[in-house]
Amino acid sequence: MEKCCNKKTHRGDDEKKIINNRISRIEGQLKGIKKMIEQDTYCSDILVQLSAIENSVKSLSNHILERHLYSCVTKDLQNGNLEVIDELISLFKKFN
């Protein structure tokens, strides 16, 4: 996985728990779809589940983006690092 730089984001235990719970839920959804494929479930039913996964991933992405804005970006701007704006523009382009 490509990283933009050598920066790290410290997340507290509560935040890690929230993120990991969401990831576990998404993993469970994926396993459910795999089982549906093995059981020859109707395509429409699988597509509904895929849509649910997309929404779960989007929700997780939005959560992490929000935390990024309130922590990392805020800190960079306070320290005069305006390069973070270019990073944000790139992120928003990837989201769309």
LINBELLIN-V205068 format. One line per field, one symbol per residue. ss: DSSP state (H for helix, E for strand, L for the rest). A space follows every 10 residues. Layout:
ss->???
This chain:
ss->LLLLLLLLLL LLHHHHHHHH HHHHHHHHHH HHHHHHHHLL LLHHHHHHHH HHHHHHHHHH HHHHHHHHHH HHHHHHHHLL LLHHHHHHHH HHHHHL
